[in-house]
Amino acid sequence: MTYFTAEMASKAISAIRQGHSSVTLSCDLNLSEVALRIRKNDLILDDDAAIPLKQLEQVRGMRTRIYVQDGDGLRPLEIRNDDYSKLVPTQTAPYLESSGVKLHISKGICPYESAGRMADKVVKKGFLVLDTCSGLGYSALRSAKIGAKQTVTVEISSNILLLRSENPWSLALYDDASIVQQHKDIASFIHSFDADSFDAIIHDPPRFSLAGELYGDSFYRELKRVLKKRGVLFHYTGNPSTVRHGNSFVSGVTKRLYEVGFRKVRREKELLGVTALA
C-alpha cells in the first residue's frame, strides 16, 4: 500500500511545479522514504500507477486525514457507520480518532511512543500481559519488544480492528507469535480468565462517558482477580485536571482501586494515568 498525507501531497506538488523529475517521500507513514518519479503533472508510484496533480491538491487540503492508494485511486483511512473512526497523521506514527475523540496521547510525543511508555511502566521480560483496550496495538508491540512471554490484546471495535490492519505501524502485531489478538468486549471477556493469570495489565479504556463500566468497582475487582500477587496495573484515566463536585476524577479512580484491594496506587502524570500493585 502507498499512503498519502497533506504534507506528502504538498511536497509532491512543489516538486511537480518546480519541474523536478522525482521527489523523495515516505509512502508508509514515516517508517521509510523512497524516491518517486514525476511524469508531467503526475506522481508515479512503484507499481507505475499515476496520481494526478488534481488529486494531490485535494489531499493537500485534508490535514487530519490519511489516504491510501488502491485500484480505485486514493481513499481515506476512515470508517463511517455507527460512529466515525479514522487514522490521523503526525510527524511519526498515526493516532486513532473515534467519534471525534482522540484515543492516544500525541501532544509533544509520538503516539506510538506514548502508548509504549504505558507498557514500560508495568511489563518485564517473561511476563504474561493483558492489554484490555488495545486500539492500534502500540502498547502490545512495546510489551513484545520488552520480552513479554505473551500479551493478550482485547479490542471490541470492528472499526478499530480494520483500521489497525491497514496501519503500517501496527502490522508487526500479525507476525509476532507472542501477541494474541482478541475481538471481544473486555467487560465480559475478562470473566473467562482464571485468577492470577497475568503479571501485568495495561488498561487504556475510552473516556468514561463512552465506557463507564470499565471504570467501575465490578470491573476493577476483575482486574485485581486476574492479576497475580504483586502483579502491576497501568490504568489510563485521561486528563487529571477534570474536577467533579470538588474531587478530581483520578482521585475517584484511585479510591475505587484501593477499595477492591489494589495497593500503592500512584499517579503517572505524564501518561495521564495511574499504576497500582495487586
N, C-alpha and C positions, 0 to 999 in steps of 0.2 A: 504494500500500500504506500501511496505517496500522500503526505499530509500537508495542508496549507493553512497558514495563518495570515492575518492582516500584515504583520511585519514582513513575512516572506514575500507576500504579494507586492508590497511597497518596494522591496529591494529588487524584485524581478522587473517591475515596471520601470524603475530608474535605469536599470541596465539596458532594457529594450530601447528606451528613449534616447539613451546615450550612444546607441549603435554598437553595443558590445556583442561579441559572438557567444558568450557564455556568462553564467552567473553562478556563484557558489552559495548553496542554500542547505539548510537542514530539512530533509524530507521525512524525518522520523521524530519530530518534536524535540529537537535539541540533543539527541543522542549521538548524532554524527553529522558530517557535512559531505556534500557531493557537488561536483560541477555539472550543471545542466546547460545544454546548448540553447541558443536563441536562433530562430529562423524567421526572418522578417519580424512580424509582430506576435509571434508565437513562442511560448516556452516549451521546449521539447523534453519530455520525460525519458527515463531509461528504456521504457518499452516502446518508444517512438510516438507515444500519444502526445497530442499538442494541446496546450492550454492557451487559448487566445487572450490577447490583451484585454478585451472587454470583460472576460470572466475574472481576470486578475484585478481589474479595477473594482468589480463588485465585492470581491473578497476583502480588498483593502479597507473598505468601509465597515467591516464587521469585526471589531477588535475583541469581542468576547466570544467568538466562535472559532471552532477548528473545522476545517473541511478535509475530506478525503476524496482522492480521485479514484473513480471506478469506471466501469464501462459506459455509464450514462453521464459522465462529466464529474463535476465537483458536487458533493453533497455534504451538508453539515453533520457533525457528530452530535446529534441530539435526537431525543425521542419525545414525541408528543402524543400522550394518550390520557390516562387519568391524571398524570402530572406532567411536568416538563423537566426533563433531565438533559444535561449536556456536559461535555468536557470544555473547560475554559483554558486558553493558552496562558503560559507565563514565560519567563526567560529560561525556565528549565522544564520541569515536569508539569503536565496539566493538573488542574484540580477539578473536582466534581461539584456541580451545582444542581440542586433538585428543588423544584417549585420555588425558585428564587433564593434558596438558602445555600450558602457556600458550605461545603462539607469537609473542608480542610483548612488548616492554619496556613496561610500563604503570605501574609503581610511581612515583608522583610526576610522571608525564608522560603526556600524551595518546598513545595507541598510534599514531595517525596521524602525530603529530609525531616520535616516536622513530624510526619507520621512515623518515620523510622526512629525518631527520638523517643516516642512513646514505648516502642519495643525495647530501646536501650535501657529504659528505667526499670524493667522487670525481667527481661529474658537473659538467660545464661546458657552456655553450651550444654547440650544434653537435656534441656528442659522439654517438657510437654506443655504446649501453649494453646490456649483458646483465644481466638480473635473474634469477638462477638458480633461486630457490625463492620465487616471488613472493607466495604466500599471498593476502591480500586486495588486493594491488596498491598498497599505500600508497607504497612506495618508487618504483614506476614512475610514479605520479602526480606525485610530487615531481620526479622526473627530467624529466618533460614540462614541468612548471612552470618549471624552471630553464632549459629551452630545448634539451634534447637533440634531435638530429635524428631519432633513432629509439631506442626502447627495446624490446628483445625480452624479454618476461616468460615464464618457463617454470614450469609447475606440474604435478606428477604426479597430485595427488589430485583425483578426481572430486567427492568430498565438499566439498573446499575451494572448487572452482570453482563448485559450486552455491550454497554459502553466499555466495561473492563476488557472484554475480549477484543476490542478494537483499539485499545490504548497501548502503544508500543512500550510504555514504561511498565505495563502490567504483564507482558507476555511471558516473563520468566516464571510466573505462577504455574503455567501449564507444563513446564518442563522439570519442575522440582518435585521429586517424589516425597519429600518431607512435608509438603504442603497439601492438605486435604481440603478441597473446596466443597462447601455445602450450601445448597439453595434452600434455606429454611428460615423460619421465624424463630429467632433465638429465645423469645419469651416462652415458647412451648418446647423447642428442641432441647433446651438446657436440661429438662427433666429426664432425657434419655441417657445422660451421662451418670456413671457411678460416682459415689462420693470419693473424694481425694483423687480425682482423675488428672488434675493439671498442677504443674509447678508455677505457672503464671497465667494471668488473664489480662488481655488488652480489651478494655470496654470503651468503645468510641461510638456511643449512640447518637442518633439525630437529636436535635434540640428537644427539650421537654415537651413543648407544645405539639410535637409530631409523634413522640414515643414516650409518653409519661410513664407507662408501665415499666420501662427499663430503668427508671429512677426510683422505684418503689421498694418498700420493705420486702415484699414477697420475692421479687427478682434478686434483690441483694442477698437474701438468705440462700438462694440457689447458687449465686456466685461463691458465697462462703462455703457451701456444701461441697461443690466440685473442686475447690482448691485444696491441695494438700496442706497439712500443718506446716506453718511458716512459709506457705506459698504467698505470692505477692500479686496485687492487683494494681493496674493503672486504669483510672476512670476519667475519661474526658468529661468535663462538666460545662464547658463554654465560658462565656465572659464572667469572671468572678466579681465584677462590679455590679451585677444585677442585684437589686435590693427589693425585697418584698416584706412589708409590714415590719421594717426595722431589722430584719435578719437577712443576711446575704444568702443567695441560692446555694452557694458552695457550703456554707455553714449547715444548711439543711441536709445536704448530701452527706456531709461528714457525720452529723448526728445520727442519721439512719444507718450508716455503715457501722458505727460503734454499737448501735442498738442490736444489730444482728450478729455481733461477735467479732468484727474486724478490730485490729489493734494498730496503733501508731499511724493513724491517718494523717498524711502530710500534704499540704498544698504544693503543687508544682506550677507556679505562676506562669512560667514561660511557655508551658504547654496547655494552659487553661484547664488543669485537671488536678487530681489527687492521686497519691499512691497509698496503699494500705496493706498491712500484713494479715494473713489469715490466722 
